[in-house]
Amino acid sequence: MNERRRLTGIVKSNKMMKTVVVEVKRTYRHPLYGKVVHTSMRVKAQDDLECQIGDEVRVVETRPLSREKRWAVEEILKRGGQSIEIVEGV
């Protein structure tokens, strides 16, 4: 392995070409007040694996690929996209 940061998040948008928006949520306890704080950040990531909305992915830090892209999708951990079941009616 290498020293690059890796984050896990959910794909929120895949409308761009070879780019997905991944929302990374973080929960921590405030150092002074002790209250639980929930934060989230959205990062744009290079997508060569054809991710769908709702997939849980791991993104890895890379060199700047464009003005806003500094992350790349490393692997898809869980498929959570829009899976539509076809049910035969009566």
C-alpha positions in Angstrom: 0.0 0.0 0.0 1.0 3.6 -0.2 0.5 6.7 1.9 -2.5 8.1 0.0 -5.7 9.0 1.9 -8.6 6.7 1.3 -12.2 7.6 2.1 -15.5 5.7 1.9 -18.7 7.4 0.7 -21.9 7.1 -1.3 -22.2 8.1 -5.0 -24.7 11.0 -5.2 -24.4 12.0 -8.9 -23.0 10.4 -12.1 -24.2 12.8 -14.7 -20.8 13.9 -15.8 -18.5 12.1 -18.2 -16.0 9.9 -16.2 -16.7 11.8 -13.0 -18.9 11.1 -10.0 -19.8 13.1 -6.9 -19.2 11.1 -3.7 -20.5 12.2 -0.3 -18.2 11.3 2.5 -19.8 11.4 6.0 -17.8 11.8 9.2 -19.0 11.6 12.8 -16.8 12.7 15.7 -17.1 14.0 19.2 -16.4 17.7 19.7 -13.1 18.1 21.7 -14.3 20.7 24.1 -18.1 20.2 24.5 -18.3 16.5 23.9 -21.3 16.8 21.6 -21.4 14.4 18.7 -20.9 16.3 15.4 -21.9 15.0 12.0 -20.2 16.5 9.0 -20.2 15.6 5.3 -18.2 16.7 2.3 -18.7 16.1 -1.4 -15.8 15.3 -3.6 -15.6 14.9 -7.3 -13.8 11.7 -8.3 -12.5 10.1 -11.5 -14.8 7.1 -12.4 -13.4 4.4 -14.6 -15.6 1.6 -13.0 -19.0 3.0 -14.2 -20.5 3.7 -10.7 -24.2 4.2 -10.3 -26.1 6.5 -7.9 -26.3 4.9 -4.4 -23.1 2.7 -4.7 -20.8 2.7 -1.8 -17.3 3.3 -3.1 -13.7 3.9 -1.8 -12.0 6.9 -3.2 -8.2 7.5 -3.2 -6.3 10.7 -3.3 -4.6 11.5 -6.6 -2.8 14.2 -8.4 -5.0 17.0 -9.7 -6.9 15.7 -12.7 -8.9 18.8 -13.4 -9.9 22.1 -11.6 -12.0 20.3 -9.0 -11.0 16.6 -9.3 -8.4 15.3 -6.8 -9.8 11.9 -6.1 -10.3 8.6 -8.0 -12.7 5.7 -7.4 -10.5 2.8 -6.3 -13.2 0.1 -5.8 -17.0 -0.4 -5.5 -17.7 -1.8 -2.1 -21.4 -2.3 -2.4 -23.9 -1.9 -5.2 -26.8 0.2 -4.2 -28.0 1.7 -7.5 -31.5 1.8 -8.7 -32.3 -1.9 -9.1 -35.8 -2.4 -10.4 -37.4 -5.8 -10.0 -39.8 -6.9 -12.6 -42.7 -8.6 -11.0 -45.1 -10.5 -13.2 -48.7 -9.5 -12.3 -51.8 -11.6 -12.0 
